[in-house]
Amino acid sequence: MAKPVGNGSRSEEIDLEQLTGVGPRLAEKLQRLGISAISDLLFHLPIRYENHTRITPVSSIKPGQASLIEGVIVASDILQAGRRSLLCRVEDNTGMINLRFFHFNRAQSNSFCKGTRIRCYGEPRPGSSGLEMYHPQYQLQQGGKLPALDTSLTPVYSTTEGISQYRLRQLITQAFKLSAGRSLPELLPTGYLPEGSSLSLAQAIQFLHQPPAKTTSSEALSLLEQRRHPVQLRLAFEELVAHHLALLQLRRGIQIQRAPKMTATGKLTQPFCRNLAFKLTSAQKRVASEIAADLDSKNAMLRLVQGDVGSGKTAVAAMAAMQAAEAGFQTALMAPTELLAEQHFKSFQAWGEGIGIGVAYLTGKQKTTERRCQAKLISEGKVQIVIGTHALFQQQVVFKRLGLIIIDEQHRFGVHQRLALKLKGQSDQGVPHQLIMTATPIPRTLAMCAYADLDYSVIDELPPGRKPVKTLAVADHRRGQVIDRIREACGAGRQAYWVCTLIEESEALQCQAAETTASSLEQALPDLSIGLVHGRLKTAQKSQIMARFKAGEIDLLVATTVIEVGVDVPNANLMIIDNPERLGLAQLHQLRGRVGRSCAQSYCVLMYGTPLSVQARKRLLILRETNDGFKIAEEDMAIRGPGEVMGTRQTGIMTFKVADLLRDQFMLADVRRCAQQVLSLPFEQQRSLLDRWQGGNQIYSQV
């Protein structure tokens, strides 16, 4: 393989202030766009294009389709009726169109003289007097003629206040001239780029900033708009290689980190398994063995355990905690919500009774005295397992011998939070082992790219005897029939959930909606015991209600989406989700997973409001057709995109400039091979590739 040329180090970057017109104030504005060097300008790629290269006859323009027209001004008037506006009538030899401006000044209105030739670009819309363009871009003839037509498509960039499109285009043109390609050396080994990628990196970047009109047929323009042009795929490939390389470097760094060796003795794990009320599935045993082998190593474990709702991840995590306790180490289990943390605490506490395992519980809403008491037990090593929320990484929480960290629903935690917990366990024996769990299935394509730094286990088997939940979709005008269904189910000794959703983000409004629903259901079902759980209840209240529901004292639990994960009541076999169209596929699947936890047939009723949007109808149809969380995750990624599925707004990872995991998944096998090859190159060349695509956004690699 040929070695890449140059290194493209940011230390050799040309300063932005060498560009004409760039001083400290403009440089500060550019920083808001993530532009701090010449190469950042070059990689600030267009989000779309405008075609100013050909004139469209007025008779051929279509509503909603942006076009460039040229004609003569035949009339111009300021209209006072209704909203004040400037109306300019333009005619070519095929027809007539109006230009309308609501924001204008005297000089502008005076410039629209009858007989003046004008060229304008905009999106025609039906108006009161035929097709109109609102606030189009325009040029007026000067010296008797208009400028020559553009020879390339006009790029449109994401920008910020104080920087116009014209200014950005000027700066990028300057950057090309000043750098002369020096900021764009080739950094990948040859032979890996996607088929059709014949351009060099510098040529590809220049093409995307200024696509030549003669090489952009209607088909090529369509590919550019869809971000599927070979030039875009060439850049996407390099960006994905950089992302994968960062994860490989992280994995290599993790593998050389020392961690406490925890050899399984069976002293605690064997009685734990004997005392379980169920038998472990073969998938649980397989994943538990993989974790046990990791813990028995002096190298730090970083393993992701993925399993659909109800597959038994918690029991597998408990076995790992027992093995840590056998070796004399503590385990910290961090959950994203108090409700889930409390569920875990009760499970681990029940499992630990009789085999000498002490369990502590920490949340931010505990009273100070209770939290101090728990912290004292932890620091003195009197408990082996500590379960909690974000409170676990508070400064006053000190572990005696933290050897294993278990993070549940990891995508709900920010990078700094996970790092803070890891640092608490650093000692002369190394860093703690890390076990990451998620009940949100992640498409295999996404997992291979997003979690290349982790060992990866899947619990792909549900406990025997479980029946798939039957899912029905009914319109909300059949609410009375749904209430009859609840009366019937609870009359037969079963329990039910009624989940209230609300499109607003306000927690107060969500709770109010749940309270109103509970009140109306109490009137409709006076013979049933109805409980209410929402985010604004105090922890003790929530715990008391959930305990009563689990004990069978409450027939119907009305709740907000706080019950999305962690709630396990096998006797509940009916779930009503009110207005499911307001939630995403993954969240709906998680909610549905609260039923179907026994051998009895369970049902989920999606009671939707009408009319349904096309996307909402599609989501509900997918849920009716399958209970497979992985298939649902694939569909979810197709609908929402990889970033939303991974929760990247919190984690800060996978924010790509060009790449799209859904679109580009066909390249991932070659991406992985190329990244492995780059990993063997000198570190400076690896760093140059990461600097180019990730800049300072590599903090997550410390986790």
C-alpha positions in Angstrom: 0.0 0.0 0.0 1.2 3.5 -0.8 1.8 5.8 2.1 -0.1 9.1 2.1 1.8 12.2 1.3 2.1 15.1 3.8 0.6 15.2 7.2 -1.8 18.1 7.2 -1.1 18.9 10.8 -3.1 21.7 12.3 0.1 23.1 13.7 1.0 24.0 10.1 -2.4 25.7 9.4 -2.5 29.1 7.8 -4.1 31.6 10.2 -7.6 32.8 9.3 -6.5 36.4 9.8 -4.3 36.1 6.8 -7.5 36.2 4.7 -8.4 39.7 3.4 -11.0 41.3 5.6 -10.7 38.8 8.5 -10.0 40.5 11.8 -10.6 39.5 15.4 -14.4 40.2 15.3 -15.0 38.2 12.1 -12.7 35.4 13.3 -14.9 35.2 16.5 -18.0 34.9 14.4 -16.4 32.2 12.3 -15.6 30.3 15.5 -19.3 29.9 16.1 -19.4 27.9 12.9 -16.5 25.7 14.1 -14.1 27.5 11.7 -10.8 28.3 13.3 -8.4 27.5 10.4 -8.1 27.6 6.6 -8.9 23.8 6.4 -12.1 24.3 8.5 -13.3 26.8 5.9 -12.6 24.3 3.1 -14.5 21.6 4.9 -17.4 23.9 5.6 -19.3 22.3 2.8 -22.6 23.6 1.2 -25.9 22.3 2.6 -27.6 22.8 -0.8 -27.1 24.6 -4.2 -28.9 27.1 -6.3 -28.7 26.9 -10.1 -27.9 30.4 -11.5 -26.3 28.9 -14.7 -29.3 28.8 -17.0 -32.3 31.0 -17.6 -35.8 29.5 -17.4 -38.6 31.0 -19.6 -41.3 32.5 -17.4 -43.9 30.2 -19.2 -41.9 27.1 -18.0 -41.5 27.9 -14.3 -43.4 25.8 -11.8 -44.7 26.7 -8.3 -42.3 25.6 -5.6 -39.4 25.0 -8.0 -36.7 27.6 -7.6 -35.7 29.2 -11.0 -33.6 31.9 -12.6 -35.6 34.2 -14.9 -34.7 37.2 -16.9 -37.0 39.9 -18.3 -37.9 43.5 -18.5 -39.7 45.5 -15.8 -43.1 46.7 -17.2 -44.5 48.1 -14.0 -43.6 48.8 -10.4 -46.0 50.0 -7.7 -46.1 50.4 -3.9 -49.3 48.8 -2.7 -50.9 50.2 0.5 -53.9 47.9 0.7 -53.5 45.2 3.4 -49.8 44.7 4.2 -47.7 47.4 2.5 -45.6 45.9 -0.3 -43.6 46.7 -3.4 -44.9 44.9 -6.5 -42.8 44.6 -9.6 -44.1 43.1 -12.8 -41.5 41.4 -15.0 -42.1 40.1 -18.6 -40.1 38.0 -21.0 -41.1 36.9 -24.5 -43.0 33.9 -23.0 -45.0 35.4 -20.1 -45.2 37.6 -17.0 -44.5 37.2 -13.3 -44.7 39.4 -10.2 -41.9 40.1 -7.7 -43.2 41.1 -4.3 -41.1 42.7 -1.5 -42.5 43.4 2.0 -39.2 44.9 3.2 -37.8 47.5 1.0 -36.5 51.1 1.0 -36.9 54.1 -1.2 -33.7 53.5 -3.2 -34.7 50.0 -4.0 -38.2 51.0 -5.2 -36.7 53.8 -7.3 -34.3 51.3 -8.9 -37.1 49.3 -10.4 -37.7 51.5 -13.4 -40.0 50.6 -16.2 -37.9 49.2 -19.1 -35.0 48.1 -16.9 -33.7 44.6 -17.6 -33.7 42.3 -14.5 -32.5 38.8 -13.6 -33.8 37.2 -10.5 -33.8 33.9 -8.7 -36.5 32.6 -6.4 -39.3 30.2 -5.7 -42.5 31.0 -7.5 -45.8 30.7 -5.5 -49.4 31.2 -6.5 -50.4 34.8 -5.6 -53.5 37.0 -6.0 -52.4 37.9 -9.5 -50.8 34.8 -10.8 -47.3 33.4 -9.9 -45.2 35.6 -7.6 -41.7 35.5 -6.3 -41.3 36.8 -2.7 -38.0 38.7 -2.0 -36.1 37.0 -4.8 -32.3 37.5 -5.3 -31.9 39.9 -8.2 -29.5 41.8 -10.5 -30.4 44.9 -12.5 -28.7 45.9 -15.8 -25.8 48.2 -15.4 -24.3 50.0 -18.4 -27.0 48.5 -20.6 -26.3 44.8 -19.8 -26.5 42.1 -17.1 -23.5 40.2 -15.9 -22.6 36.9 -17.6 -24.3 33.8 -16.2 -22.5 31.8 -13.5 -20.4 28.9 -14.7 -21.0 26.8 -11.6 -23.8 26.1 -9.2 -24.1 28.6 -6.3 -23.4 27.0 -2.9 -25.6 27.8 0.1 -23.9 27.3 3.5 -25.0 27.1 7.1 -24.1 30.4 8.6 -24.5 32.6 11.7 -25.5 36.1 12.5 -23.2 38.7 11.0 -21.8 36.5 8.2 -23.7 36.6 4.9 -23.6 33.9 2.2 -21.7 36.2 -0.1 -19.0 36.8 2.6 -18.6 33.1 3.2 -18.2 32.4 -0.5 -15.6 35.1 -0.8 -13.6 33.7 2.2 -13.7 30.1 0.8 -12.5 31.3 -2.6 -9.7 33.1 -0.9 -8.9 30.0 1.2 -8.4 27.9 -1.9 -6.1 30.5 -3.5 -4.1 30.9 -0.3 -3.7 27.3 0.6 -3.1 26.0 -3.0 -4.0 22.5 -1.8 -1.5 22.5 1.1 -4.2 22.1 3.6 -5.7 19.1 1.8 -3.0 16.4 1.5 -4.0 12.8 0.8 -4.0 10.9 4.1 -5.6 7.6 3.1 -3.7 4.5 1.7 -4.5 4.0 -2.0 -6.9 1.5 -3.3 -9.7 1.9 -0.7 -11.8 4.8 -2.1 -15.3 4.0 -3.4 -15.7 3.2 -7.0 -15.9 6.3 -9.2 -13.8 8.4 -6.8 -11.2 9.5 -9.3 -10.7 13.0 -8.0 -8.1 14.0 -5.5 -9.3 15.3 -2.1 -8.5 18.9 -3.1 -10.4 18.5 -6.4 -13.3 16.9 -4.6 -13.5 19.7 -2.1 -13.3 22.3 -4.9 -16.0 20.5 -6.9 -18.4 20.6 -3.9 -17.9 24.3 -3.3 -18.2 25.2 -7.0 -19.8 22.3 -9.1 -19.2 23.3 -12.8 -22.4 23.7 -14.7 -21.1 21.7 -17.7 -20.5 18.6 -15.4 -23.8 18.8 -13.5 -26.4 17.2 -15.6 -29.9 17.0 -14.2 -29.0 13.5 -12.9 -25.8 14.8 -11.3 -27.6 17.7 -9.7 -30.2 15.3 -8.3 -27.4 13.1 -6.8 -25.8 16.3 -5.3 -29.2 17.2 -3.7 -29.6 13.7 -2.3 -25.9 13.8 -1.1 -25.2 10.6 -3.1 -22.8 12.1 -5.7 -19.6 10.1 -6.1 -17.6 13.2 -4.9 -19.7 13.3 -1.7 -19.3 9.6 -1.1 -15.5 10.0 -1.6 -15.5 12.5 1.3 -17.9 10.4 3.4 -15.6 7.4 3.1 -12.7 9.4 4.5 -14.8 10.8 7.3 -16.0 7.4 8.3 -12.4 6.1 8.3 -11.5 8.9 10.6 -14.4 8.1 13.0 -13.5 4.4 12.9 -9.8 5.2 13.5 -10.7 7.2 16.6 -12.6 4.2 18.0 -9.8 1.8 17.2 -7.3 4.1 18.9 -9.6 4.2 21.9 -9.9 0.4 21.9 -6.2 0.0 21.8 -5.8 2.5 24.7 -8.4 0.5 26.7 -6.8 -2.8 26.0 -3.5 -1.6 27.5 -5.1 -0.2 30.6 -4.6 -2.3 33.7 -7.7 -3.4 35.7 -8.1 -5.6 38.8 -8.2 -9.3 38.0 -11.4 -10.9 39.2 -11.3 -14.7 39.0 -14.7 -16.4 39.4 -14.7 -18.7 42.4 -18.4 -19.5 42.3 -18.7 -18.7 46.0 -21.5 -16.1 45.3 -22.4 -16.7 41.6 -23.5 -20.3 42.2 -25.9 -19.6 45.1 -27.1 -16.5 43.2 -28.1 -18.7 40.2 -29.7 -21.4 42.4 -31.8 -18.8 44.2 -33.2 -17.2 41.0 -36.9 -17.8 40.4 -36.2 -18.6 36.8 -33.6 -20.5 34.8 -31.1 -18.5 32.7 -31.5 -18.8 29.0 -28.7 -20.1 26.9 -28.1 -16.5 25.6 -27.8 -15.2 29.1 -25.3 -18.0 30.0 -23.3 -17.2 26.9 -23.1 -13.5 27.6 -22.4 -14.1 31.3 -19.4 -16.3 30.3 -18.0 -13.6 28.0 -18.2 -11.1 30.8 -16.6 -13.5 33.3 -13.7 -14.1 31.0 -13.2 -10.3 30.6 -13.2 -9.8 34.4 -10.7 -12.6 34.8 -8.2 -10.5 32.8 -5.8 -7.9 33.9 -6.9 -5.7 31.0 -9.8 -3.4 31.4 -13.2 -4.7 30.1 -15.3 -2.4 28.1 -18.3 -4.5 26.9 -21.7 -3.5 25.6 -24.6 -5.9 26.4 -27.5 -5.4 24.2 -30.9 -7.2 24.5 -34.5 -6.6 23.7 -36.9 -5.7 26.4 -37.5 -8.6 28.8 -34.4 -10.5 27.7 -32.8 -10.6 31.2 -29.9 -8.2 31.0 -30.2 -7.3 34.7 -29.6 -10.8 35.9 -26.5 -11.0 33.7 -25.2 -7.8 35.2 -25.9 -9.1 38.7 -23.7 -12.2 37.9 -20.9 -9.8 37.0 -21.4 -7.9 40.2 -21.3 -11.2 42.2 -18.0 -12.1 40.6 -16.5 -8.7 41.5 -17.7 -9.2 45.1 -16.0 -12.7 45.2 -12.7 -10.9 44.4 -13.3 -8.3 47.1 -14.3 -5.4 44.8 -17.3 -3.1 44.7 -19.7 -2.6 41.8 -21.4 0.7 40.9 -24.5 0.5 38.8 -25.7 3.8 37.3 -29.3 4.2 35.9 -30.7 7.2 34.1 -33.9 7.6 36.2 -34.8 7.2 39.9 -37.6 4.8 39.0 -35.2 2.5 37.1 -32.5 2.8 39.8 -35.0 1.9 42.5 -36.2 -1.1 40.5 -32.6 -2.3 40.2 -32.0 -1.6 43.9 -34.9 -3.8 44.9 -33.9 -6.6 42.6 -30.3 -6.6 43.7 -31.3 -6.3 47.4 -33.5 -9.4 47.1 -30.8 -11.3 45.3 -28.2 -10.3 47.8 -30.2 -11.4 50.8 -29.0 -14.7 52.2 -25.6 -14.7 50.4 -24.0 -11.8 52.3 -24.2 -9.1 49.7 -24.8 -5.6 50.9 -26.5 -3.1 48.5 -26.5 0.7 48.8 -28.8 3.2 47.1 -27.9 6.8 46.1 -30.1 9.4 44.4 -30.0 13.2 44.2 -33.4 13.5 45.9 -32.5 11.6 49.1 -32.4 13.5 52.3 -28.9 14.7 53.2 -28.7 12.4 56.3 -29.7 9.4 54.3 -27.3 10.1 51.5 -24.4 10.6 54.1 -25.3 7.3 55.7 -25.2 5.5 52.4 -21.9 7.2 51.4 -20.4 6.1 54.8 -21.3 2.5 54.1 -19.7 2.8 50.6 -16.4 4.4 51.7 -16.0 1.9 54.5 -16.6 -1.0 52.1 -19.5 -2.4 54.1 -21.6 -2.7 50.9 -20.5 -4.6 47.7 -23.0 -3.1 45.2 -23.9 0.6 44.9 -26.9 1.5 42.8 -28.0 5.0 41.9 -28.5 7.8 39.4 -26.1 10.8 38.7 -25.6 11.0 42.4 -23.0 8.3 42.2 -20.3 10.6 40.8 -20.8 13.4 43.2 -17.5 14.4 44.9 -18.5 13.3 48.4 -19.1 9.7 47.2 -15.9 7.8 47.8 -15.6 4.1 47.0 -13.5 1.7 49.1 -12.5 -0.6 46.2 -14.5 0.1 43.0 -13.7 -2.6 40.5 -16.7 -2.7 38.2 -18.9 0.0 36.7 -22.3 -1.0 35.1 -24.0 1.7 33.1 -27.7 1.1 32.1 -29.1 2.8 29.1 -25.7 4.4 28.5 -26.9 6.7 25.6 -28.8 8.7 28.2 -25.6 9.8 30.0 -23.3 12.5 28.8 -19.6 11.8 28.2 -18.4 13.8 31.2 -20.7 11.9 33.6 -19.4 8.5 32.5 -15.8 9.7 32.7 -16.4 11.1 36.2 -17.6 7.7 37.5 -14.6 5.9 35.9 -12.1 8.3 37.5 -13.6 7.4 41.0 -12.3 3.8 40.6 -8.7 4.6 39.5 -6.2 3.1 41.9 -2.7 1.5 41.9 -4.4 -1.6 40.4 -5.7 0.3 37.4 -9.1 1.4 36.3 -12.5 -0.3 36.9 -13.9 -2.7 34.4 -16.9 -1.2 32.5 -20.1 -3.0 31.5 -22.6 -1.1 29.4 -26.2 -2.2 29.0 -29.0 -1.0 26.7 -32.5 -2.2 26.2 -32.8 0.0 23.2 -31.8 -2.2 20.3 -29.3 -0.7 18.0 -29.1 -1.7 14.3 -26.1 -3.9 13.6 -24.9 -1.4 11.0 -24.9 1.4 13.5 -23.4 -0.7 16.3 -20.5 -1.8 14.2 -19.6 1.9 13.5 -20.6 3.5 16.8 -19.2 0.9 19.1 -16.1 -0.3 17.3 -14.2 0.4 20.6 -16.3 -2.0 22.6 -16.6 -5.8 22.8 -20.2 -6.5 21.9 -22.6 -9.1 23.3 -26.3 -9.6 22.4 -28.9 -11.5 24.5 -30.9 -12.6 21.5 -33.3 -14.9 23.3 -36.4 -14.3 25.5 -37.2 -16.5 28.5 -39.2 -19.7 27.5 -43.0 -19.5 27.5 -43.2 -15.8 26.7 -45.8 -15.0 24.1 -45.4 -12.0 21.7 -47.5 -9.0 22.7 -50.4 -8.5 20.4 -50.6 -4.9 19.3 -53.7 -3.1 18.1 -54.3 0.4 16.8 -57.6 2.0 17.4 -58.9 5.6 16.9 -59.6 7.6 20.0 -63.3 7.8 19.2 -63.4 4.2 20.4 -62.2 5.1 23.9 -65.3 3.6 25.4 -64.5 0.2 24.0 -61.0 0.5 25.3 -62.3 1.2 28.8 -64.5 -1.8 28.5 -61.5 -3.9 27.7 -59.7 -2.7 30.8 -62.8 -3.5 33.0 -62.8 -7.0 31.5 -59.1 -7.6 32.0 -59.0 -6.4 35.6 -62.2 -8.3 36.3 -60.3 -11.4 35.4 -57.6 -10.7 37.9 -55.1 -9.0 35.6 -53.6 -5.4 35.7 -53.2 -2.7 33.2 -51.2 0.4 32.3 -52.6 3.6 30.8 -49.8 5.8 29.4 -50.4 9.5 28.8 -48.3 11.3 26.2 -48.1 15.0 25.6 -46.4 16.7 22.6 -45.2 19.6 24.8 -41.9 19.3 26.6 -43.4 20.8 29.8 -43.3 18.2 32.6 -46.0 20.2 34.5 -48.4 19.8 31.5 -47.6 16.1 31.2 -48.4 15.6 34.8 -51.6 17.6 34.5 -52.7 15.5 31.5 -52.1 12.3 33.5 -54.0 13.6 36.5 -57.0 14.6 34.3 -56.9 11.2 32.6 -56.8 9.4 36.0 -59.7 11.4 37.3 -61.9 10.6 34.2 -61.0 6.9 34.4 -61.9 6.8 38.1 -65.4 8.0 37.1 -65.6 5.5 34.3 -64.2 2.5 36.3 -65.4 3.1 39.9 -65.0 -0.5 40.9 -61.2 -0.5 40.1 -58.3 0.7 42.2 -56.5 3.3 40.1 -53.0 4.6 40.8 -51.1 7.6 39.2 -47.4 8.0 38.6 -45.7 11.0 37.0 -42.3 12.8 37.2 -43.3 15.4 39.7 -44.3 13.0 42.5 -41.8 12.7 45.3 -39.6 9.6 45.2 -41.3 8.1 48.3 -44.8 8.5 46.7 -43.7 6.9 43.4 -42.1 4.0 45.3 -45.2 3.4 47.4 -47.5 3.5 44.3 -45.2 1.2 42.3 -45.0 -1.2 45.3 -48.8 -1.4 45.6 -49.1 -2.0 41.8 -46.6 -4.8 41.9 -48.3 -6.3 44.9 -51.6 -6.3 43.0 -53.3 -3.7 45.2 -53.8 -1.3 42.2 -55.6 -2.6 39.1 -54.9 0.2 36.7 -51.7 2.4 36.7 -52.0 5.7 34.9 -48.6 7.1 34.1 -46.5 9.4 31.9 -43.5 7.9 30.1 -41.5 7.6 33.3 -42.4 3.9 33.2 -40.6 3.5 29.9 -37.8 1.3 31.3 -37.2 -0.9 34.4 -40.8 -1.6 35.5 -41.5 -5.3 35.9 -45.0 -6.4 36.9 -45.7 -9.9 35.3 -49.4 -9.8 36.2 -50.0 -6.7 34.0 -50.9 -7.9 30.6 -52.7 -4.9 29.0 -51.2 -1.5 28.1 -53.0 1.5 26.6 -50.8 4.1 25.0 -52.8 7.3 24.6 -51.8 9.4 21.5 -48.9 7.1 20.5 -48.3 9.2 17.3 -46.5 11.7 19.6 -43.7 9.2 20.4 -40.9 7.6 18.4 -40.7 3.9 17.5 -38.0 3.1 20.1 -39.9 4.7 22.9 -43.2 3.0 21.9 -41.4 -0.4 21.8 -39.9 0.3 25.3 -43.3 1.1 26.7 -44.9 -2.0 25.1 -42.1 -4.0 26.8 -43.7 -3.4 30.2 -46.3 -6.1 29.4 -45.6 -9.6 28.0 -43.6 -10.5 31.1 -45.4 -13.8 31.9 -46.8 -16.8 30.1 -50.2 -15.1 29.7 -51.1 -13.4 26.4 -50.6 -9.7 26.6 -52.0 -6.8 24.6 -50.9 -3.3 23.7 -53.5 -0.8 22.4 -52.3 2.2 20.5 -55.1 4.7 20.8 -54.3 7.4 18.3 -55.8 10.8 17.5 -57.1 11.5 14.0 -56.1 12.4 11.4 -52.7 10.6 11.4 -49.7 11.9 9.5 -48.1 9.6 6.9 -45.1 9.1 9.2 -47.2 8.4 12.3 -49.3 5.8 10.3 -46.0 4.2 9.2 -44.7 3.9 12.8 -47.9 2.4 14.2 -48.0 -0.1 11.3 -44.4 -1.2 12.1 -45.3 -1.8 15.7 -48.4 -3.8 14.8 -46.3 -6.0 12.4 -43.4 -6.9 14.7 -42.2 -7.3 18.3 -38.5 -7.7 17.1 -36.7 -4.7 18.7 -33.8 -5.0 16.2 -36.2 -4.7 13.2 -37.9 -1.8 14.8 -34.5 -0.1 15.4 -33.7 -0.5 11.7 -37.0 1.2 10.8 -36.5 3.8 13.5 -33.1 4.7 12.0 -34.6 4.9 8.5 -37.2 7.3 9.8 -35.3 9.5 12.3 -31.7 9.0 11.2 -28.7 7.6 13.1 -28.0 10.7 15.2 -31.4 10.7 16.9 -31.4 6.9 17.4 -28.1 7.1 19.2 -29.0 10.2 21.3 -26.0 12.0 20.0 -27.2 15.4 21.3 -26.2 14.1 24.7 -23.2 12.0 23.9 -21.5 14.3 21.5 -20.5 11.6 19.1 -21.3 10.7 15.5 -21.9 14.3 14.4 -20.8 13.8 10.8 -20.1 16.6 8.3 -20.7 14.5 5.1 -21.2 10.9 6.1 -24.6 9.3 6.7 -24.6 5.8 8.3 -27.9 4.8 6.7 -26.9 5.9 3.2 -23.3 4.8 3.5 -23.6 1.5 5.2 -22.5 -0.3 2.0 -19.0 1.2 2.5 -18.5 0.1 6.2 -16.7 -3.1 5.5 -14.1 -1.2 3.4 -14.1 1.6 6.0 -13.1 -0.9 8.7 -10.3 -2.4 6.6 -8.9 1.0 5.6 -9.0 2.2 9.3 -7.0 -0.9 10.3 -4.4 0.0 7.6 -4.2 3.6 8.8 -3.7 2.4 12.4 -0.4 0.9 11.2 0.8 4.3 9.8 2.9 6.8 11.9 0.9 8.4 14.7 1.4 11.9 13.2 -0.5 10.8 10.0 -3.3 9.3 12.1 -3.6 12.5 14.1 -3.8 14.6 10.9 -6.7 12.5 9.7 -8.5 12.9 13.0 -7.8 16.7 13.2 -9.2 17.1 9.7 -12.5 15.5 10.4 -13.0 15.8 14.2 -10.9 18.7 15.3 -11.3 19.2 19.1 -14.4 17.0 19.2 -12.6 13.9 20.5 -13.3 14.2 24.2 -15.5 11.1 24.1 -12.4 9.0 23.3 -11.4 9.4 27.0 -14.4 7.3 28.2 
